[in-house]
Amino acid sequence: MKKILQITLSVLALTFILQSCSTTKSLVGAQNGPVNGTWTLTNVSYEGIVANAVQNVFDQAPPAAFVNSTWVLSNSGNGSYTLANGTSQTIFWSYNNQDKMNPTFQFKKIYEGEKAKNIAEGYQLNVTQADNASMTLKSPIANGGRTAYIVYTFSKQ
């Protein structure tokens, strides 16, 4: 009887360990699920600040220059965006939904010869909506002691 109990406990412990490992691996792919794919940034709007108050976003261009840009976001975290003028940027991205009420989309710019793990700086946007057809991201901006937002609206291709 004692031997059966030991075997049962061993099997349960092994099952628990294997279940934990497989759940962790499946979450990596599932976590990026709502934002995977190819997106077109269709609109840029502002909350709490006047249009054109921000001259440069993502250390690249004015917000309006991102309208009609194409964002390719693969499940592996590799991606890119291409502005309407043809300027392209490689990125490494992730969707963080640890805080279910406030998920974030974050990305790092990757330049030739660089690895994402070696880049400490990036950009983080609040995900206010994401499904199979559209996505809305908000970039917080400090505005005189208050937080204002640049709002990016995407449609899925």
FENRAUR-V121593 format. One record per helix or strand. SS is the DSSP state (@ for helix, = for strand). FROM is the first residue (numbers start at 0). TO is the last residue. If there is no record, write none. Layout:
BEGIN
ss = <SS SS>
from = <FROM FROM>
to = <TO TO>
END
This chain:
BEGIN
ss = <@ @ = = = @ = = = = @ = = =>
from = <1 32 36 56 60 62 69 77 87 103 115 122 133 145>
to = <30 34 46 56 60 65 72 81 95 109 117 129 142 155>
END
